[in-house]
């Protein structure tokens, strides 16, 4: 029998959200009750909540809305597709067009399969690697997030002391990750290579965010991963859910000049619409070929909504926009300008900090020392970061208060940067009073 207390019809949307959703959230935002917003609409780089408050948006649907909210060309393409049928759970013309487009853009994409989210894309990359190699273990990097499946979360949250390459199962909800998941320190090639070599006969895959959270790869790090995995016949997976189509038309593979065996996509590909895809070498992707069922080396892969024509139409319109000449040069210039402005704002306030990021992404890290790996990130003042993020929300900036990435979009410009930096100045002043 339900113990739910009825919510009065006069309750605000915030009160209703708090009564219906844990913490009034759909995950991760973790705002105190008085700050929980219920978003009503968005346009360009701004959102409005049900109480009429306007926010300048620096989360942009966690980076999914790279073109900006409600981009007309994308909405029109999706609406036209929806009029012909929202979903068929089967290959359709727009899905074929999108697969061909990905093949033309992404260096590793000899074959493509669609799913509904980035989480599913990384999960299927791992399952395909297991099937293709017959090996049971995978290696990932500490602090990375690869989606809501156990391997995606394992090693992201952990306590001290750490005992790498042993995996801490905190947050994974799956004790077996301690046995089958190895964890290495990002940007430490020698230690990673040694772990790979010592476990090569059992390792199916190495999965990496090429741009790890908000940390750029050290010179030679990704190239070294490519070499050592190729040497041992291990599948190298790039989690391009964040970097895909954001850093370059061909994503991190093009930007860093390293081609993995498999790659996972989501977020920006859909221009705000839900989508996921994984792609890679034809011989490895053949593990999901139904003609191999149920024989050895086969991995089941099917999605009710993956490759639906509405999301595919939105993705095609998004790629048309992102592949317009000069678009990525503009996004990189926008990001550089924003990171410079953030550094200037911290300096003017006398607050020590590091500005992380690349492309149209930034992050504030409160530390006087450089942040280049997970250890140096853990040494930052994350409590200070949370205080600042909450103050920014109070000052009209919509963002994730966990203190992670700040996302820019094609709709952002000087006015939004000005508003963010003014809010940051007020927030720092309020905290240090």
Phi, psi and omega per residue, in radians:
X1 nan 2.373 -3.088
X2 -1.215 2.440 3.063
X3 -1.848 0.258 -3.103
X4 -1.144 2.284 3.066
X5 -1.484 2.172 -3.119
X6 -1.012 2.442 3.100
X7 -1.611 2.246 -3.128
X8 -1.013 2.540 3.129
X9 -1.083 -0.345 -3.140
X10 -1.499 -0.040 -3.081
X11 -1.133 2.638 3.086
X12 -1.308 2.884 3.086
X13 -1.102 -0.559 3.091
X14 -1.119 -0.793 3.128
X15 -1.118 -0.668 3.127
X16 -1.178 -0.673 3.102
X17 -1.111 -0.760 -3.135
X18 -1.141 -0.508 3.129
X19 -1.426 -0.409 -3.046
X20 -1.813 -0.483 -3.034
X21 -2.128 2.405 3.093
X22 -0.960 2.147 -3.119
X23 1.068 0.265 -3.125
X24 1.154 0.448 -2.986
X25 -2.292 2.709 2.982
X26 -1.706 0.240 3.067
X27 2.221 2.296 2.932
X28 1.353 -0.555 -3.039
X29 -1.037 -0.785 2.991
X30 0.971 0.703 3.122
X31 -1.403 2.609 3.004
X32 -1.092 2.653 -3.000
X33 -0.898 -0.684 -3.070
X34 -1.227 -0.249 -3.122
X35 -1.814 -0.095 -3.065
X36 -1.091 2.072 3.055
X37 -1.708 2.603 2.978
X38 -1.979 1.918 -3.012
X39 -1.260 2.318 3.121
X40 -1.727 -0.729 -3.112
X41 -2.814 2.895 3.088
X42 -2.486 2.666 3.088
X43 -2.648 2.155 3.141
X44 1.068 -2.117 -3.120
X45 -1.759 0.358 -3.053
X46 -2.313 2.671 3.025
X47 -2.304 2.743 3.090
X48 -2.215 2.473 3.129
X49 -1.697 3.132 -3.060
X50 -1.221 -0.213 3.081
X51 -1.682 0.099 3.082
X52 1.501 0.078 3.133
X53 -1.329 2.383 3.109
X54 -1.727 2.348 3.087
X55 -2.167 2.480 2.891
X56 -1.463 2.259 -2.927
X57 -1.681 2.122 3.062
X58 -2.117 0.366 2.939
X59 -1.935 -0.544 3.053
X60 0.804 0.978 -3.128
X61 0.957 0.769 -3.096
X62 0.943 0.655 3.072
X63 1.599 -0.068 -3.113
X64 -1.257 -0.563 -3.071
X65 -1.605 0.966 -3.126
X66 -1.036 -0.621 3.102
X67 -1.305 -0.179 -2.997
X68 1.825 2.797 -3.130
X69 -1.266 2.372 3.001
X70 1.151 0.586 3.129
X71 -1.037 2.102 -3.000
X72 -0.951 -0.764 -3.080
X73 -1.109 -0.581 -3.138
X74 -1.330 -0.760 3.106
X75 -1.080 -0.743 -3.133
X76 -1.106 -0.740 3.131
X77 -1.106 -0.727 -3.135
X78 -1.172 -0.725 -3.132
X79 -1.146 -0.678 3.117
X80 -1.117 -0.725 3.106
X81 -1.152 -0.728 -3.101
X82 -1.074 -0.564 3.139
X83 -1.127 -0.380 3.123
X84 -1.652 0.000 -3.120
X85 2.183 2.147 -3.013
X86 -1.277 -0.531 -3.067
X87 -2.830 2.501 3.106
X88 -2.196 -0.109 -3.053
X89 0.897 0.659 -3.130
X90 -2.697 2.837 3.085
X91 -1.060 2.324 3.114
X92 -2.299 2.953 -3.038
X93 -0.978 -0.766 -3.086
X94 -1.193 -0.568 3.088
X95 -1.154 -0.708 3.105
X96 -1.124 -0.758 3.116
X97 -1.049 -0.738 -3.110
X98 -1.205 -0.699 3.097
X99 -1.057 -0.754 3.109
X100 -1.110 -0.635 3.125
X101 -1.152 -0.726 3.113
X102 -1.135 -0.684 3.078
X103 -1.034 -0.636 -3.105
X104 -1.327 -0.411 -3.041
X105 -1.741 -0.681 -2.940
X106 -1.742 2.086 -3.028
X107 -0.933 -0.618 -3.064
X108 -1.528 -0.128 -2.875
X109 -1.466 1.321 3.023
X110 -1.365 -0.550 3.048
X111 -2.412 2.676 -3.045
X112 -2.353 2.501 2.929
X113 -2.399 2.498 -3.069
X114 -1.747 2.535 3.023
X115 -2.330 -2.917 -3.018
X116 -1.807 -0.163 -3.071
X117 -2.795 2.912 3.059
X118 -1.132 -0.614 3.085
X119 -1.001 -0.842 3.140
X120 -1.131 -0.616 -3.114
X121 -1.121 -0.802 3.122
X122 -1.200 -0.666 3.123
X123 -1.068 -0.753 -3.134
X124 -1.236 -0.601 3.040
X125 -0.998 -0.762 -3.136
X126 -1.168 -0.751 -3.140
X127 -1.142 -0.676 3.091
X128 -1.102 -0.724 3.121
X129 -1.098 -0.738 3.087
X130 -1.041 -0.800 -3.103
X131 -1.152 -0.722 -3.064
X132 -1.228 -0.535 -3.074
X133 -1.800 -0.400 -3.050
X134 1.275 0.234 -3.135
X135 -1.804 2.743 -2.965
X136 -1.804 -0.392 -3.001
X137 -1.702 2.738 3.016
X138 -2.352 2.744 3.059
X139 -2.076 2.371 3.090
X140 -2.323 3.109 -3.070
X141 -1.983 2.491 -3.039
X142 -1.127 2.418 3.130
X143 1.533 -0.233 -3.120
X144 -1.281 2.718 3.032
X145 -2.170 2.155 -3.114
X146 -2.120 0.439 3.118
X147 1.903 3.136 -2.938
X148 -1.577 0.226 3.032
X149 -1.568 2.883 -3.015
X150 -0.956 -0.805 -3.126
X151 -1.176 -0.523 -3.141
X152 -1.139 -0.512 -3.077
X153 -1.804 -0.517 -3.093
X154 -0.994 2.279 3.140
X155 1.494 -0.061 3.085
X156 -1.456 -0.735 3.127
X157 -1.944 2.208 3.130
X158 -2.714 2.812 3.090
X159 -1.765 -2.984 3.094
X160 -1.999 2.617 -0.078
X161 -1.413 2.768 3.081
X162 -1.652 2.642 -3.124
X163 -2.316 1.110 -3.116
X164 -1.084 2.510 0.164
X165 -1.590 0.251 3.099
X166 -1.099 2.440 -3.096
X167 -1.630 2.285 3.016
X168 -1.482 2.132 -3.063
X169 -1.415 0.076 -3.078
X170 -0.922 2.248 3.093
X171 1.460 -0.210 -3.057
X172 -1.428 -0.492 -3.083
X173 1.163 0.451 -3.086
X174 -2.662 1.651 -3.096
X175 -1.006 -0.413 -3.086
X176 -1.129 -0.284 -3.128
X177 -1.114 -0.414 3.100
X178 -1.086 -0.504 -3.105
X179 -1.531 -0.669 -2.925
X180 -1.932 -0.039 -3.133
X181 -2.095 2.218 3.043
X182 -1.821 2.597 -3.091
X183 -2.190 2.312 3.138
X184 -2.163 2.796 3.120
X185 -1.479 2.159 3.126
X186 -1.079 2.461 3.140
X187 1.294 0.194 3.062
X188 -2.047 1.475 -2.990
X189 -1.159 -0.745 -3.065
X190 -1.080 -0.797 3.138
X191 -1.161 -0.708 3.121
X192 -1.108 -0.799 -3.134
X193 -1.078 -0.650 3.122
X194 -1.146 -0.704 3.105
X195 -1.142 -0.737 3.122
X196 -1.082 -0.824 -3.110
X197 -1.081 -0.682 -3.096
X198 -1.242 -0.350 -3.074
X199 -2.134 0.255 -2.971
X200 -0.978 -0.670 -3.060
X201 -1.184 -0.347 3.142
X202 -1.830 -0.152 -2.998
X203 -1.546 2.082 3.045
X204 -1.441 -0.678 -2.984
X205 -2.683 2.700 2.872
X206 -2.037 2.133 3.116
X207 -1.938 2.348 -3.060
X208 -2.525 2.453 2.835
X209 -1.387 1.942 -3.102
X210 -1.010 -0.636 2.941
X211 -1.850 1.760 -2.868
X212 -1.463 1.888 -3.027
X213 0.985 -1.732 3.040
X214 -2.244 0.460 -3.117
X215 -1.909 2.291 3.092
X216 -1.370 2.609 3.105
X217 -1.203 2.448 3.051
X218 -1.153 2.646 3.120
X219 -0.909 2.214 3.097
X220 1.499 -0.144 -3.055
X221 -1.157 -0.913 -3.127
X222 -1.158 -0.663 3.089
X223 -1.076 -0.699 3.105
X224 -1.137 -0.694 3.070
X225 -1.060 -0.740 3.141
X226 -1.068 -0.757 -3.102
X227 -1.163 -0.805 -3.054
X228 -1.259 -0.616 3.099
X229 -1.216 -0.695 3.098
X230 -1.097 -0.708 -3.134
X231 -1.024 -0.676 -3.047
X232 -1.769 0.151 3.116
X233 1.158 0.582 -3.128
X234 -1.769 2.405 -3.129
X235 -1.297 2.178 3.075
X236 -1.682 2.112 -3.112
X237 -1.953 2.190 2.974
X238 -1.684 2.131 2.970
X239 -1.444 1.708 -3.106
X240 -1.780 0.402 3.131
X241 -1.039 -0.639 3.086
X242 -1.551 -0.829 -3.001
X243 -1.398 -0.380 -3.073
X244 -1.020 2.111 3.082
X245 1.205 0.007 -3.135
X246 -1.680 -0.722 -3.115
X247 -1.512 -0.484 -3.134
X248 -2.915 2.844 3.097
X249 -0.969 -0.611 3.107
X250 -1.654 0.241 3.065
X251 1.217 -2.708 -3.103
X252 -1.121 -0.525 3.120
X253 -1.042 -0.784 3.091
X254 -1.253 -0.759 -3.040
X255 -1.131 -0.730 -3.102
X256 -1.727 -0.163 3.095
X257 1.247 0.562 3.117
X258 -2.255 2.233 -3.100
X259 -1.837 2.076 3.100
X260 -1.437 -3.123 3.059
X261 -1.494 -0.647 3.117
X262 -2.375 2.701 3.079
X263 -2.523 2.557 3.124
X264 -1.944 2.439 -3.102
X265 -2.278 2.733 3.082
X266 -3.062 -2.509 3.054
X267 0.679 -1.866 -2.968
X268 -1.054 -0.403 -3.116
X269 -0.978 -0.653 -3.076
X270 -1.544 -0.052 -3.136
X271 1.060 0.419 -3.100
X272 1.984 -0.347 3.081
X273 -1.502 2.591 -3.099
X274 -1.211 2.285 -3.129
X275 -2.835 2.715 3.004
X276 -2.660 2.658 3.099
X277 -2.697 2.619 2.962
X278 -2.301 2.612 -2.993
X279 -2.614 2.813 3.100
X280 2.976 -2.874 -3.129
X281 -0.995 2.419 -3.079
X282 -1.047 -0.704 -3.085
X283 -1.186 -0.568 3.109
X284 -1.366 -0.778 3.139
X285 -1.109 -0.342 3.123
X286 -1.130 -0.180 3.072
X287 -1.076 -0.395 3.134
X288 -1.742 0.149 3.094
X289 -1.192 2.070 -3.046
X290 -1.073 -0.368 -3.141
X291 -1.210 -0.202 3.104
X292 -1.577 -0.157 -3.115
X293 -1.130 2.381 -0.080
X294 -1.764 0.447 -2.965
X295 -1.165 3.123 -3.133
X296 -1.143 2.645 3.115
X297 1.330 0.331 3.138
X298 -1.913 2.412 3.063
X299 -2.175 2.153 3.124
X300 -1.175 2.304 3.105
X301 -2.583 1.983 3.083
X302 -2.661 2.627 -3.086
X303 -2.498 2.237 3.141
X304 -1.088 -0.739 -3.069
X305 -1.915 -0.083 3.115
X306 -1.101 2.309 -3.136
X307 1.299 0.323 3.112
X308 -1.119 2.589 -3.002
X309 -1.128 -0.492 -3.128
X310 -1.202 -0.874 3.117
X311 -1.135 -0.659 3.132
X312 -1.157 -0.683 3.089
X313 -1.108 -0.738 3.097
X314 -1.093 -0.715 -3.136
X315 -1.141 -0.725 3.114
X316 -1.084 -0.731 3.095
X317 -1.165 -0.626 3.098
X318 -1.124 -0.795 -3.141
X319 -1.159 -0.604 3.038
X320 -1.001 -0.748 -3.134
X321 -1.196 -0.835 -3.053
X322 -1.237 -0.438 -3.132
X323 -1.592 0.088 3.018
X324 -1.133 2.295 -3.107
X325 -0.920 2.343 3.107
X326 1.610 -0.182 -3.066
X327 -1.116 -0.834 -3.097
X328 -1.279 -0.533 3.022
X329 -1.073 -0.689 3.101
X330 -1.148 -0.769 -3.135
X331 -1.090 -0.719 3.127
X332 -1.180 -0.705 3.107
X333 -1.118 -0.700 3.115
X334 -1.061 -0.797 3.138
X335 -1.112 -0.755 3.121
X336 -1.064 -0.757 -3.137
X337 -1.108 -0.730 -3.130
X338 -1.136 -0.774 3.140
X339 -1.130 -0.646 3.063
X340 -1.102 -0.747 3.133
X341 -1.114 -0.691 3.116
X342 -1.097 -0.779 3.118
X343 -1.075 -0.716 3.120
X344 -1.135 -0.662 -3.138
X345 -1.167 -0.767 3.092
X346 -1.104 -0.744 -3.135
X347 -1.091 -0.731 -3.140
X348 -1.127 -0.534 3.130
X349 -1.505 -0.093 -3.125
X350 1.227 0.492 -3.105
X351 -1.866 2.137 3.120
X352 -1.213 2.389 3.136
X353 -2.960 2.825 3.078
X354 -2.041 2.448 3.086
X355 -1.863 1.972 -3.109
X356 -1.699 2.826 2.992
X357 2.348 3.084 3.079
X358 -2.853 2.810 -3.106
X359 0.945 -2.582 -3.129
X360 -1.503 0.757 -3.109
X361 -2.347 2.482 3.091
X362 -2.534 2.811 3.041
X363 -2.642 2.430 3.036
X364 -1.575 2.234 3.068
X365 -2.228 2.077 -3.042
X366 -1.536 1.649 -3.113
X367 -2.803 2.572 3.066
X368 -1.518 -0.163 -3.109
X369 -1.840 2.627 3.097
X370 -1.006 2.596 3.114
X371 -2.019 1.930 -3.050
X372 -2.223 -0.223 -3.131
X373 -2.630 -3.078 -3.046
X374 -1.194 -0.661 3.124
X375 -1.059 -0.802 -3.122
X376 -1.225 -0.475 3.045
X377 -1.216 -0.737 3.124
X378 -1.100 -0.416 -3.133
X379 -1.414 -0.121 3.120
X380 -1.282 2.869 3.134
X381 -1.473 1.463 -3.080
X382 -1.283 -0.430 3.047
X383 -1.141 -0.716 3.060
X384 -1.094 -0.741 3.120
X385 -1.007 -0.750 -3.141
X386 -1.144 -0.730 3.094
X387 -1.015 -0.765 -3.128
X388 -1.129 -0.765 -3.130
X389 -1.071 -0.740 3.131
X390 -1.135 -0.677 3.095
X391 -1.155 -0.631 3.103
X392 -1.105 -0.708 3.087
X393 -1.076 -0.759 3.104
X394 -1.076 -0.468 -3.110
X395 -1.714 0.355 2.966
X396 1.553 0.390 3.073
X397 -1.951 2.193 3.126
X398 -1.607 2.083 -3.113
X399 -2.785 3.024 3.102
X400 -1.507 2.002 -3.058
X401 -1.294 0.035 3.048
X402 -1.212 -0.152 3.067
X403 1.427 0.424 -3.137
X404 -1.621 -2.491 -2.954
X405 -1.175 2.547 2.913
X406 -1.823 2.117 -3.061
X407 -1.802 2.283 2.973
X408 -1.717 2.762 3.106
X409 -2.270 3.036 3.067
X410 -1.129 -0.291 3.135
X411 -1.500 -0.227 -3.140
X412 -1.346 2.688 3.115
X413 -2.762 -2.911 -3.099
X414 -0.984 -0.651 -3.105
X415 -1.092 -0.707 3.138
X416 -1.238 -0.655 3.074
X417 -1.126 -0.741 3.099
X418 -1.011 -0.814 -3.091
X419 -1.130 -0.704 3.116
X420 -1.101 -0.838 -3.075
X421 -1.173 -0.595 3.046
X422 -1.138 -0.736 3.108
X423 -1.156 -0.641 3.114
X424 -1.141 -0.725 3.099
X425 -1.057 -0.812 3.117
X426 -1.106 -0.691 -3.114
X427 -1.143 -0.776 3.127
X428 -1.132 -0.685 3.114
X429 -1.112 -0.719 -3.127
X430 -1.137 -0.719 -3.112
X431 -1.195 -0.626 -3.045
X432 -1.641 0.092 3.097
X433 -1.179 nan nan
